[in-house]
């Protein structure tokens, strides 16, 4: 029998994100005449309500937008950087270990991830406001009602939210993320049951304080957080509890406008963010892997995994040693992305050399979120934002948690990622757009700590080399290599694992069916929109006719 014909209307716009409530909000904005940027911002505001350890106005992020109508293509970096009171060696005597995937350091007393000293300038709202002022269509205040409604009326705890709260991070030397929920009185009231246990899937979280904060931001704009009453409340709470962040840090922050970093890959152009963002890692890996006939190796075959994993390790090694905030550390982009270096790296991989990426200890944090959106006028927006490691700090009466981004700075002096006043951390966030003949054909990004770049890479390869559709590409089994170990998902065949071990690789199998970053994206080939939502999260792709 012939295949039944499609009954659904063809979408002209689309949005995809890991939270169903956030997708719903963004799709509604598109239906009401908002553009892709408006929808992305409304989606992101809801994400901050319904994923309180992942994101929020107390966090940071990167926004990548392409608008063919105005000829705009830019990246806004909303990383706040270290407070001015920081010094390079202030925690040098507290180092106990480094995470195996390179996402942070373990310090005695968890001072870099818990409490007021862990907080950096929350830059994401400033980036959102600047982007909206330049390219938004709907009024700023009209982007807030869905988030206000979910905060005021409540939202249901979803499976992935509960997983984040309850997963065991102590085994790696970190605090469990759920422990951050009970640090403050407000956190205990919002997220814990009367007996002190975490609220469970299906239970409701009602947050009137956050609804009030969002109303304030809708009315007064981002200035309320950086120079107004909300800034004063944050700074006063920091001063009372020995924090590093001050009024001056907040008032002095502005997002950085960047020209996108771009490299070619098999006749197309890959575009993402500049250092200290993760775009350079994806770009470097693509430059190396373009020198291989990956399809001839077989998808996820032992040799395919070996080749791609070595490119991952090389890019991770180079990131650790040479990529930081370019205002403080010269980043040799011309060399890292040049033909000569890509040729040399590819030759080393062909010769069977193994790149070394040593670590001090192990942990795999992955608390970030992403949204991608395309509208009927061709505007494409990709935004990744996060709390990093949540600090547990909720300033009384505000309803939102502040970031714990100091956890990723290297406490050892003299390194690319060492602490310095105003310095931004390396962030694996890489909101990406792929172009063909000057037109966008794909946008994607992911939450997932230092796995973000590696997950995005594999979805790019799945689409561009293997011809997969977007949903198939994000569902395909993944692997990562950010240390001496190759981590594989539980759907990578066991004979493949044994073959890799026979090549001399330590291999760690994840118990998860879907693992290693949560990639979400939209393909736009031939003018047809196809969304892909990573099944390890709770979201989906919504098309709008």
HELIX and SHEET records of a PDB file:
HELIX    1   1 UNK A   20  UNK A   31  1                                  12    
HELIX    2   2 UNK A   36  UNK A   50  1                                  15    
HELIX    3   3 UNK A   92  UNK A   94  5                                   3    
HELIX    4   4 UNK A  108  UNK A  110  5                                   3    
HELIX    5   5 UNK A  116  UNK A  118  5                                   3    
HELIX    6   6 UNK A  124  UNK A  135  1                                  12    
HELIX    7   7 UNK A  140  UNK A  143  5                                   4    
HELIX    8   8 UNK A  145  UNK A  153  1                                   9    
HELIX    9   9 UNK A  159  UNK A  166  1                                   8    
HELIX   10  10 UNK A  170  UNK A  172  5                                   3    
HELIX   11  11 UNK A  177  UNK A  182  5                                   6    
HELIX   12  12 UNK A  185  UNK A  191  1                                   7    
HELIX   13  13 UNK A  208  UNK A  220  1                                  13    
HELIX   14  14 UNK A  223  UNK A  226  1                                   4    
HELIX   15  15 UNK A  229  UNK A  240  1                                  12    
HELIX   16  16 UNK A  247  UNK A  251  1                                   5    
HELIX   17  17 UNK A  279  UNK A  289  1                                  11    
HELIX   18  18 UNK A  294  UNK A  297  1                                   4    
HELIX   19  19 UNK A  302  UNK A  322  1                                  21    
HELIX   20  20 UNK A  333  UNK A  336  1                                   4    
HELIX   21  21 UNK A  339  UNK A  350  1                                  12    
HELIX   22  22 UNK A  405  UNK A  408  5                                   4    
HELIX   23  23 UNK A  449  UNK A  451  5                                   3    
HELIX   24  24 UNK A  452  UNK A  464  1                                  13    
HELIX   25  25 UNK A  470  UNK A  475  1                                   6    
HELIX   26  26 UNK A  494  UNK A  502  1                                   9    
HELIX   27  27 UNK A  525  UNK A  527  5                                   3    
SHEET    1   A 7 UNK A 256  UNK A 258  0                                        
SHEET    2   A 7 UNK A  72  UNK A  78 -1                                        
SHEET    3   A 7 UNK A  60  UNK A  67 -1                                        
SHEET    4   A 7 UNK A 380  UNK A 386 -1                                        
SHEET    5   A 7 UNK A 368  UNK A 374 -1                                        
SHEET    6   A 7 UNK A  13  UNK A  17 -1                                        
SHEET    7   A 7 UNK A 540  UNK A 544 -1                                        
SHEET    1   B 2 UNK A  95  UNK A  98  0                                        
SHEET    2   B 2 UNK A 105  UNK A 107 -1                                        
SHEET    1   C 2 UNK A 155  UNK A 156  0                                        
SHEET    2   C 2 UNK A 204  UNK A 205 -1                                        
SHEET    1   D 6 UNK A 261  UNK A 265  0                                        
SHEET    2   D 6 UNK A 268  UNK A 272 -1                                        
SHEET    3   D 6 UNK A 432  UNK A 436 -1                                        
SHEET    4   D 6 UNK A 439  UNK A 447 -1                                        
SHEET    5   D 6 UNK A 518  UNK A 523 -1                                        
SHEET    6   D 6 UNK A 530  UNK A 533 -1                                        
SHEET    1   E 2 UNK A 390  UNK A 394  0                                        
SHEET    2   E 2 UNK A 401  UNK A 403 -1                                        
SHEET    1   F 3 UNK A 479  UNK A 480  0                                        
SHEET    2   F 3 UNK A 485  UNK A 488 -1                                        
SHEET    3   F 3 UNK A 506  UNK A 509  1                                        
END                                                                             
